Amino acid sequence: MLNKVMAFPTLIVLDKKGEVRKIHTGFSGPGTGRHYLDFTQEFEGLITAMLKE
């Protein structure tokens, strides 16, 4: 899934098996408005689901 890092910062989420589950590039901080809200919801949902696995 990841041949090279194309943007900075790059967040790579690995599961318990060490497999890549999500790659997020760029910055989505509070100053980015709706992008930040979308990112936090998606990220928290992914992590919550992965913890249940």
N, C-alpha and C positions, 0 to 999 in steps of 0.2 A: 504493500500500500504506500510505502514511503521510499521513493528513490533518492530524493534530496530535499533539503529544507528550502522552500521557495519564499517564505516570508518570516519576519521576526515580529513578535514572538510566535513560536509554534508549540502547541500543547498536544502531547501524544498520550492517550489514555490506554493503558494496558489492562487486560483482565487477569484473573488469577493464574491462567495458563501461560501468561506472557504474550498473548496475542493482541494485536492492535485492534481496539474497538472504536476509536474515534480520533480524528486528527482535526484540530482547530487552528487556523492560522490567523494572525492579525490580532488587533486589540479591540476588545469590547468592554471597556470600562464604563462606570456610571455616567460619564460625560457623553456617551454615545446614544443615550436615550433608549429608544425601543430596542435597538440592537443588544444592549446590555440586558434588558429584561428577558428577551428571547433566549439569549445565551445562558443566563443563570437558570431559567426554567429547564432548558434542554439538558444542561450539565448536571443539575441536581437530580433530574429524572433518570439520567443515564447512570449516575453513581448509585442512586437508591436501588435501581434494578440490578446492577452488578453486585451489590452487597447481598442481595437476596439469592443470588445464584449459588 
